[in-house]
């Protein structure tokens, strides 16, 4: 093993506070596993607008207690320099290491002179976002990797407004982390506070106010996908007067290994299989799924052809339509990769609309009078005056309210989608993903697209090629009734294309068939341009 690499590892061992990661690194050194050690010391896990996210392992290029302590020390230094008053609230999910990371963060922040307040148990991310505002905090920290695989964890930072941080705050925190000296010089204190139940109770009271109608006759099935959402969602439904959802027992309790699903993301194939089976057995009206930290919400509904999972765009527009018809005023927002249907709906109803860059940190800043915001990746902000972030619990309540109101009329969520399609044209969306082993391939694919964008899509002339650099690494292509938005993933080694076709007409079965064919052809046309040496699906 290279002497410099071994020396770096030995120096890390000398200050690593965790016996588990010390044992891991010692074993690799004893085995002479240079590639594994080199990977752990290839660089420092970088703090960005999504905070930290990475594999649980030793070394600076992983999530571990030493990295978390340095990050907390950097955050404390930034807050001191910025002169931001107030306590720091810390939440955590049930992943491996989350509780230790939360306690270490609290001890470091307390050692830096801040009043550190830790949520009483593993709770959903939106509870932390709510707590930041309700407690007048200087900042919030949420230890979670959301719907990443079980071997990952992460560290998100919220500003005093309860929203995820944006540039240049992330760069300033990253610089402060880089300036932290040896961990032995980072003071830690035990005077931090574990909060009581009041914050959660206050959150539940506020969320229970989300429904707009008095209708509550609805049979629901819920899955928490082994995350922290089950108890909170059941409490919210009870407080709002809904019948208790039937819970997928195998996935109701938090389990950091996610044993029943290969990937704990409601969008992934197979993730909802157990919930769909329970929904069919119980004759449910609506299936609700949260991701492990319950900031996202997925819905499925019964149809004559069987249960159908709704897309994030379909749910996003349904909730917006429900709020607009319920009289919610203000600006409605969606991202540049979300469906264009919300914009069309807002224009027709005379409602302000904003389009933002991808991510809830931008959605919640889309307008000072934000009434609602969503992104296609199952994220919905339905109570921006309470939770200035995506919230899978309040979104589930609002969806149940809509479904119950439609049920009274003998209608369903799909019926309402059909009515919107008849009015505005069928807006059909589909993803195209390039997964790579070499991150350089993503840059190469974006360069190819910029150098030689297609001149036609589905035989129709491309009427606009929009390059959003330097604000965002995004290229948007438009043709008559067609849109394709291409961007690198912010959290995974992927290049993603968001495809949309609009098929007008009142023959909805014909429009659906045409849309499926058009999206399939669009994938065929764009895949070679994006593919390179990666794997496209």
C-alpha positions, 0 to 999 in steps of 0.5 A, a space after each residue: 500500500 502506498 505510504 501516503 495512503 497508509 499514513 492518511 489512514 493511520 491519522 484518521 484512525 487516531 481521531 475517529 471516535 467510532 470503534 466500528 469504523 476504526 475496526 473497519 479501517 484497521 481490517 482493510 489496512 491489515 488486509 492490504 486492500 489498497 483499492 478500498 482504502 484509496 476509495 475511502 480517502 479519495 477526497 472529502 464528502 462534499 457539502 452541497 445544497 443537499 447537504 451530505 449524502 453517501 455510504 456509511 463507512 470509514 474515512 473522509 469520503 463516507 458518512 461516519 461520526 468523524 465526518 458528522 462532527 466536522 460538519 457540525 463544527 463547520 455549521 456552527 462556525 458559519 452560524 457564528 460568522 453569520 450572526 444568526 440568533 436562535 437554537 439549532 434543532 436536530 431531527 433524525 430518521 431510523 437509518 443506521 447511524 442516524 441517532 449517533 449522528 444527531 447526538 454528535 451534532 448536538 454535542 458539537 453545537 452545544 460545545 460551540 455555544 448554541 442551544 441544541 434541541 433534538 427531536 424526541 425520536 426518529 421522526 419524518 423530515 417535515 416535522 423537523 422543517 416545521 420545528 425550525 420555524 415554530 421554535 424560531 431556530 437559527 437552523 435545522 439539521 435532519 439526519 436522513 438519506 431519504 429513499 436511498 439504499 440502506 448502506 447510505 445516510 445523509 445530513 441536510 441543513 435548513 435555514 431559519 425560514 424552515 427551507 433547505 439552504 441554497 447557494 451561497 450558504 452551502 459553499 460557506 458551510 463547506 468552506 467552514 467545514 474545510 477549516 476545522 482543525 483536528 477533532 481533538 480541538 472541537 469542543 463538545 458539551 452535554 448540555 443539549 436538550 431532547 424536546 418533548 412531544 409538544 412540537 410533534 403535537 403542534 405539527 399534527 394540529 397544523 397538518 390536520 387542518 389541511 383538508 378542505 371538505 367535511 367528507 371522511 368516508 374513505 378506506 385507505 391502505 398505507 405503507 411506510 416502507 420501513 421508515 418513520 412515517 406510519 405512526 405520524 400519518 395514523 395520528 394525523 388521519 385520526 386528528 383530521 377525522 379520517 378512518 385509520 388506514 390499514 397498515 402494511 404490517 411487514 413495512 410499518 415498523 422502522 427497519 434500516 435494512 429495508 428487508 422487503 424492498 430492494 430500494 425503498 422508493 415508492 417509484 421503484 418497481 416492486 416497492 408497492 407490491 405488498 401495499 397493492 396486495 393489501 389494498 386489493 384484499 381490503 377493497 380500499 379506495 386509495 393506497 398511500 405510500 411514504 418514503 422512509 423519511 415521509 417527505 414524499 407521498 405516492 398514491 395508487 387507485 383502483 381502476 376497472 383494469 386493476 390498481 394503478 399507481 399515479 405519477 407525481 405529475 398526476 398527483 401534483 396537478 390533482 392536489 393543485 386543482 383541489 386547492 384552487 377549487 377550494 379557494 386557496 389564493 397565491 402562487 402555484 409552483 412547479 419545477 422545470 422538469 414537472 408537467 406543463 399541465 399545472 401552468 395550463 391549469 393556472 392560466 385558465 383559472 387566472 391563478 399566478 404560476 411560477 416555474 422554478 429550478 429542480 428541487 424544493 429549495 427552489 420551489 419554496 422560493 418561487 414566490 413570496 405568496 406561495 400557495 402550493 408547490 410540487 415536483 414530479 418526484 412525489 414531492 408536494 408542499 401543501 401547507 407552505 405557511 407551516 412546512 416550507 418543504 415537501 411533506 408526505 403526511 399533509 399531502 396524504 391528508 389532502 389527497 384523502 380529502 379529495 378522494 373522499 369528496 369525489 367518492 361522495 359524487 360517485 367519482 374517483 381521482 382518475 375521473 378527475 384526471 380524465 376531466 382535466 385531460 379533456 379540457 387541457 389535452 392529455 399531458 403524458 410524461 415518462 423518464 429516460 435514464 442513463 446510469 453510468 459507472 464513470 461520472 465523466 460520461 454524464 458531462 460527455 453526454 451533456 456536451 454531445 447534446 449541446 453540440 448537436 441537439 436534434 433538429 426533429 422530434 417525432 418528425 416535428 421540427 424542434 422549435 426551441 433549444 434552451 440551455 439553462 447554464 450557468 444557472 443550471 446544467 439543463 438543456 430543454 428541447 421543444 417541438 409541437 406538443 413535445 418537451 424533453 428536459 435533460 439534466 444530471 441527477 443531483 444525488 445519483 450517478 445518472 443522466 435523466 431526461 424528462 419527456 412529455 407529450 400533449 395529445 389533444 382531443 376528447 377520445 381519451 383511450 385513443 389519446 392514451 394509446 397515442 401518448 404511449 406510442 409517442 413516448 416510446 418513440 421519443 425514448 428511442 430517438 433520444 437514447 443514442 444521443 444520451 447513451 454513450 457507454 452508459 445503461 439507458 432505460 
